[in-house]
Amino acid sequence: MLNPNLSKQSAKFLRRLSKGQPKHAKQIAMKLVELVSNPRPHDCAELKGYDYLRVDVGEYRIIYTFDDTTLFVDLIGKRNDDEIYEILQRKS
Protein backbone atom coordinates (compact mmCIF):
# COMPACT_ATOMS: atom_id res chain seq x y z
CA MET A 1 0.00 0.00 0.00
CA LEU A 2 1.34 3.40 -1.02
CA ASN A 3 1.31 6.64 0.95
CA PRO A 4 -0.82 9.31 -0.80
CA ASN A 5 0.76 12.69 -1.53
CA LEU A 6 -1.58 15.31 -3.03
CA SER A 7 -0.11 18.44 -4.54
CA LYS A 8 -1.34 21.74 -3.10
CA GLN A 9 -3.29 22.30 -6.30
CA SER A 10 -4.99 18.88 -6.11
CA ALA A 11 -5.91 19.31 -2.45
CA LYS A 12 -7.33 22.78 -3.14
CA PHE A 13 -9.39 21.48 -6.08
CA LEU A 14 -10.79 18.65 -3.95
CA ARG A 15 -11.68 21.02 -1.09
CA ARG A 16 -13.51 23.38 -3.45
CA LEU A 17 -15.32 20.50 -5.10
CA SER A 18 -16.42 19.09 -1.74
CA LYS A 19 -18.16 22.38 -0.93
CA GLY A 20 -19.98 22.67 -4.25
CA GLN A 21 -20.38 19.08 -5.38
CA PRO A 22 -19.79 16.71 -2.47
CA LYS A 23 -20.93 13.65 -4.45
CA HIS A 24 -18.20 14.17 -7.05
CA ALA A 25 -15.60 14.91 -4.38
CA LYS A 26 -16.50 11.64 -2.64
CA GLN A 27 -16.15 9.71 -5.92
CA ILE A 28 -12.69 11.19 -6.48
CA ALA A 29 -11.67 10.44 -2.88
CA MET A 30 -12.81 6.82 -3.30
CA LYS A 31 -10.75 6.53 -6.50
CA LEU A 32 -7.71 7.91 -4.68
CA VAL A 33 -8.15 5.23 -2.01
CA GLU A 34 -8.27 2.61 -4.78
CA LEU A 35 -5.13 4.05 -6.40
CA VAL A 36 -3.23 3.76 -3.12
CA SER A 37 -3.94 0.03 -3.15
CA ASN A 38 -3.54 -0.47 -6.91
CA PRO A 39 -1.77 2.38 -8.76
CA ARG A 40 -2.26 0.70 -12.14
CA PRO A 41 -5.96 -0.14 -12.38
CA HIS A 42 -7.36 -1.46 -15.66
CA ASP A 43 -8.79 1.95 -16.55
CA CYS A 44 -5.56 3.96 -16.20
CA ALA A 45 -3.60 5.23 -19.19
CA GLU A 46 -0.17 6.72 -19.72
CA LEU A 47 -0.08 10.32 -20.90
CA LYS A 48 1.79 10.62 -24.17
CA GLY A 49 4.90 12.76 -23.83
CA TYR A 50 4.81 12.75 -20.01
CA ASP A 51 5.82 10.43 -17.20
CA TYR A 52 2.31 10.53 -15.74
CA LEU A 53 -0.67 8.24 -15.59
CA ARG A 54 -4.28 9.34 -15.76
CA VAL A 55 -7.53 7.87 -14.59
CA ASP A 56 -11.05 9.18 -15.11
CA VAL A 57 -13.71 9.54 -12.44
CA GLY A 58 -16.96 10.65 -14.02
CA GLU A 59 -16.28 14.03 -15.61
CA TYR A 60 -12.99 14.46 -13.74
CA ARG A 61 -9.46 13.29 -14.43
CA ILE A 62 -6.71 12.46 -11.94
CA ILE A 63 -3.12 12.81 -13.15
CA TYR A 64 -0.55 11.05 -11.01
CA THR A 65 2.74 9.16 -10.70
CA PHE A 66 3.99 6.70 -8.14
CA ASP A 67 7.13 5.05 -6.88
CA ASP A 68 7.75 2.16 -4.48
CA THR A 69 6.32 3.99 -1.46
CA THR A 70 4.26 7.01 -2.56
CA LEU A 71 1.37 7.91 -4.85
CA PHE A 72 1.91 11.48 -6.11
CA VAL A 73 -1.36 13.12 -7.21
CA ASP A 74 -0.24 16.08 -9.30
CA LEU A 75 -3.50 17.33 -10.80
CA ILE A 76 -7.23 16.82 -10.58
CA GLY A 77 -9.49 18.59 -13.06
CA LYS A 78 -12.31 18.36 -15.58
CA ARG A 79 -11.83 15.82 -18.36
CA ASN A 80 -13.23 18.01 -21.11
CA ASP A 81 -11.27 21.05 -20.01
CA ASP A 82 -7.89 21.66 -21.65
CA GLU A 83 -6.84 23.69 -18.63
CA ILE A 84 -5.58 20.57 -16.83
CA TYR A 85 -3.16 19.88 -19.69
CA GLU A 86 -2.06 23.51 -19.89
CA ILE A 87 -1.18 23.35 -16.19
CA LEU A 88 0.67 20.10 -16.79
CA GLN A 89 2.71 21.66 -19.59
CA ARG A 90 3.68 24.57 -17.34
CA LYS A 91 4.80 22.14 -14.62
CA SER A 92 7.10 20.27 -17.03
C-alpha positions, 0 to 999 in steps of 0.5 A, spaced: 500 500 500 502 506 497 502 513 501 498 518 498 501 525 496 496 530 493 499 536 490 497 543 493 493 544 487 490 537 487 488 538 495 485 545 493 481 542 487 478 537 492 476 542 497 472 546 493 469 540 489 467 538 496 463 544 498 460 545 491 459 538 489 460 533 495 458 527 491 463 528 485 468 529 491 467 523 494 467 519 488 474 522 487 476 520 494 474 513 493 478 513 486 484 515 490 483 510 495 483 505 490 489 508 487 493 507 493 492 500 493 492 499 486 496 504 482 495 501 475 488 499 475 485 497 468 482 503 466 488 507 467 492 510 461 499 513 460 499 520 458 503 521 451 509 525 452 509 525 459 511 520 465 504 521 468 498 516 468 491 518 468 484 515 470 477 518 469 472 519 475 466 521 471 467 528 468 474 528 472 481 526 471 486 524 476 493 525 473 498 522 477 505 518 478 507 513 483 514 510 486 515 504 491 512 507 497 508 514 494 502 515 490 503 522 487 497 526 485 499 532 481 492 534 478 485 533 478 481 537 473 475 536 468 476 531 463 473 536 457 477 542 459 484 543 456 486 547 462 488 541 466 493 539 460 495 547 460 497 546 467 501 540 466 505 543 460 507 549 465 509 544 470 514 540 465 
